[in-house]
């Protein structure tokens, strides 16, 4: 599975909003989401504060195998 690596300057891919939050999630929490591709390892859950769209990004310390 390939996820984009965390970008602190990310904008929302749906509405272009710039107020984007990040929340670290471990692998057990990741199993509860319906994203495609599904992040099965730890990830950062990004959320646009304007339109509420959410997407996963790989942490900066993620290994190549996990990304």
C-alpha positions in Angstrom: 0.0 0.0 0.0 1.3 3.5 -0.8 0.3 6.6 1.1 1.7 10.0 0.6 4.1 11.1 3.3 3.0 13.7 5.8 3.1 17.2 4.4 2.7 19.9 7.1 1.7 22.4 4.3 -0.9 20.1 2.8 -4.1 21.6 1.5 -7.4 19.7 1.2 -7.6 17.7 -2.1 -11.4 18.2 -2.3 -11.9 21.9 -1.5 -8.4 23.4 -1.4 -8.8 24.4 2.3 -5.6 25.3 4.1 -6.8 24.7 7.7 -5.9 21.0 7.8 -5.4 19.1 11.1 -3.3 15.9 11.7 -4.0 13.2 14.3 -1.7 10.2 14.8 -3.5 6.8 14.6 -2.1 3.4 15.5 -2.8 0.3 13.5 -5.7 -0.8 15.7 -7.6 2.5 15.2 -6.7 2.3 11.4 -8.8 -0.8 11.0 -12.0 1.1 11.7 -11.8 3.4 8.7 -13.1 2.8 5.1 -10.3 4.5 3.1 -9.0 3.2 -0.2 -6.2 2.3 0.1 -6.8 1.2 3.7 -4.0 2.2 6.0 -3.3 -1.0 8.0 -0.3 0.5 9.8 0.1 3.6 11.8 -0.8 6.8 9.9 -1.7 10.4 10.3 -5.4 11.1 9.9 -5.7 14.5 8.0 -8.9 16.4 8.2 -10.0 19.6 6.4 -11.6 22.0 8.9 -13.6 23.6 6.1 -15.3 20.6 4.4 -14.5 17.8 6.8 -12.9 15.6 4.2 -10.4 13.1 5.8 -7.4 11.2 4.3 -4.5 9.2 5.6 -0.8 10.2 5.3 2.3 8.2 6.3 4.3 9.5 9.3 7.7 10.9 8.6 9.3 8.0 10.5 7.4 5.3 8.5 9.5 2.7 6.9 9.5 2.2 3.1 7.8 -1.2 3.6 4.9 0.4 5.6 4.4 3.1 3.0 
